[in-house]
Amino acid sequence: MFKKILIANRGEIALRVIRTAREMGIKTVAVYSTADRDSLHVKFADEAVCIGRPQSADSYLNIPHLMAAAEITNADAIHPGYGFLAENAKFSQICADHDIKFIGPTPDMINSMGDKVTAKETMIRAGVPVVPGGEGLLQSFDHALGVAREIGYPIMMKATAGGGGKGMRLVWEESEMERAYNSAKAEAAASFKNDGLYMEKFVEEPRHIEIQIAGDQFGNVCHLSERDCSIQRRHQKLVEESPSPFMTDELRARMGEAARKAASAINYESVGTVEFLVDKHRNFYFMEMNTRIQVEHCVTEEVINFDLIKEQIKIAMGERISGKDYIPEMHAIECRINAEDPYNDFRPSPGKITVLHQPGGHGVRVDSHVYAGYVIPPYYDSMIGKLITVAQTRQEAIQTMYRALSEYVIEGVKTTIPFHLQLMQDERFRSGDFNTKFLEGFTLK
């Protein structure tokens, strides 16, 4: 049993880890930047250490400051949450070098999935379906042109070190190739200090469906069903649900088995997520593996009544996984509540929350770190909370979500609540007829 966990993160995920650790009888250490001194995770942890100025590079990404905080508080484990250093192999290795347990996978496991080209090659060897494309990195524009002609348009170029849609370009015909190649390479270099690109066949009308997995150091792996994350804007997820309205029992069995193969191929140890693109014919293709807890893990927790953070901590302590392959019997939906103005191209809206009323009632969960009087800083991700509803059926979960959104009052800043309210009433969404391009034709009224 760990005696004390330092949470190398902020906001709602830090608070989420603190709550589970307290239930397990483990003390916690919060770290915070000067901009986050009034955040709830700082108030609720057993100890708190300021690690720097507001900019992430000076605080939440500053490994020496984090390790110093762990050392002075005698923390014997570090939970990285998601984002920041959660998938940083160097950070995982430094923790190991200092005899502090990184609550997540080993550096080798992170590296094997962190590079998209290496991950794809690993999946091919494991027998996991991948999107058709060229082998390895694109060596030049002429090489890119040849690969595109070989697999056929449309194609998608992607940054090998990418994420969040950076360094991605969709190309429909050859005349667009040179401009797309040059701009993708430049954006990848600026975003990740790595301009490596690879190419895949573009999957039309795709669903983004991911499988939650867990693996332990004894070689056991299970999948905990799927989440549909197809409601996205510029490759950023806005709504997630489980089970997917597109799923069948046969498809879930095949995707679950593929996810297990993916995890077993790297001897995966921790909780994680294997992400797939699924075309309209229910063919699925490996996209990437996230070697960390996901923002949307709450959706899975609600449909199978299972604490994924607790499982993650127990695996890090050397215990066997307690989960099993699940088929969800309930339906859960999550709406990300962001401090953004949906009427102004979702522009970030930092500032002071003057009035806050969070919804409640049967089947409603709110994961958030904000309160009335809290000042949302402009330095970090704009998500300020997650609203999750769970019910016996999808339609009931949607109705509960609409009711809960109607009760959610946040004044002082703009939020995405109006967008979610309209989406819950949209007939195509309610019928389950959507894919990752759904919001391209969605107009906010």
C-alpha positions, 0 to 999 in steps of 0.5 A, a space after each residue: 500500500 502506498 503511504 502518500 501519492 503526489 498528483 502531478 496534475 491540476 483541476 478536476 482530475 487531481 481532485 478525482 484522484 484525491 477522492 479515491 486515494 482518501 477512500 483507500 486510506 492513502 494520503 495525498 499531495 497536491 501541486 499547484 502553480 501560482 495561478 491555481 492556488 485557490 483550486 479545490 484540489 489544493 484545498 482537499 489534499 492532505 498537503 500542497 506544494 507550489 511548484 512554479 509560475 502559471 505557465 505549464 513549462 514552469 510548473 506542471 511540466 517542470 520535472 525537477 520541481 515535481 520531483 522536489 515536491 515529492 522528495 520534501 513530502 516523502 511521497 512514495 508514488 506519483 499519479 500523473 492524471 492525463 495530459 501534461 506528463 502522463 505519457 512522458 517516458 522520461 518522467 516515468 523513468 526519473 520516478 523509477 530512478 528515484 524509487 518513486 512509483 509512477 502510477 502508470 506504465 513503464 517508460 518502454 511501454 509509453 515509448 512503444 505507443 507514443 510514436 504512431 509509426 512504431 505503434 502501428 508496426 507493433 499492431 500489425 505484428 500483433 494481428 490488430 487491424 490498422 488503417 491501410 497506409 505507407 510503411 514508416 515515415 515519409 522521407 520526402 515529398 516525392 515519397 509522400 506522392 508515391 505512397 498516396 498514388 499507391 493507396 489512393 485518395 483521399 489520404 490523411 497525413 499525420 504527425 508521428 508524435 502528434 495529438 489533438 489534431 496537430 500536424 494532420 492534413 486531409 488530402 482529397 486529390 493530388 493537386 493539394 498534396 504539396 501544400 498539405 505536406 509542407 504545412 503538416 510538416 511545419 505544424 508538427 515541428 512547431 507543436 512537437 519538435 518532431 516533423 515526422 509524418 506518416 500517411 494513411 488511407 482516409 476512412 470516410 464516415 468514421 466513428 471514433 470508438 475506443 476500448 478501455 483496457 486494464 493489464 497487470 504485471 502478471 500478464 493479465 489483460 481485460 477490456 471494460 467495454 467501449 466508449 463512442 467519442 465521435 462527437 468532436 470539433 477539430 479533433 477535440 472530443 465534446 461528448 462521449 457515451 457508452 455503449 456506442 449506439 453503433 455497436 453490436 455484440 459481435 463487433 464488441 467481441 472483435 474489438 475487445 479481443 483486438 484491444 487485448 491483443 494490443 495491450 498484450 503485445 507490449 505487456 501493458 501494465 496499468 489502465 489505458 485505452 485503445 482507440 479505433 476508427 470504425 467505418 460505416 460497414 463496421 470495419 475497425 482500424 487501430 488508431 492509437 493507444 493512450 497509456 494513461 487514464 482518459 478524460 472520459 473514464 467516468 462514462 465507463 465507471 458509470 455503466 459498469 460500476 467500477 472505479 478505474 482510478 482505484 484499479 490503476 492504483 492497485 495495479 501500480 501496487 502490484 496487485 492483479 487486475 480485478 476487472 473482467 471483460 464487460 458488457 454494459 447493462 446501463 447507458 452513460 453520456 458525458 458532456 464536457 463543460 468548457 469555458 468557451 463561447 459556442 456562439 463565437 467559434 468556441 473561443 476560450 472564456 477565462 474569468 471569474 465564476 460569479 454564480 454556480 449551481 450544479 445539477 443533481 438528482 438520480 443518475 447525475 454525476 458532476 466532476 469539477 474543481 470550480 466553485 462560485 468565486 473561482 477564477 478560471 485561469 487563461 493558461 490551461 485547457 478550458 474544460 472546467 467540468 464533466 457532466 455525466 448521466 446514467 440510465 437504463 437506456 440511451 434515450 433515458 440518459 439523453 433526457 436526464 442529460 437535458 434536464 441536468 444541463 437545464 439546471 446547470 447555472 454558470 455565470 461570469 463566463 461563457 460555457 458550452 452548456 447551450 451547445 450541449 442543450 441543443 445537441 441533446 434535442 437534435 434528432 440525428 444525435 438522438 437516433 444515433 446517426 452521427 460520425 466524427 464529421 457530425 458537427 461540420 453541419 451543426 449550426 448553433 441556434 
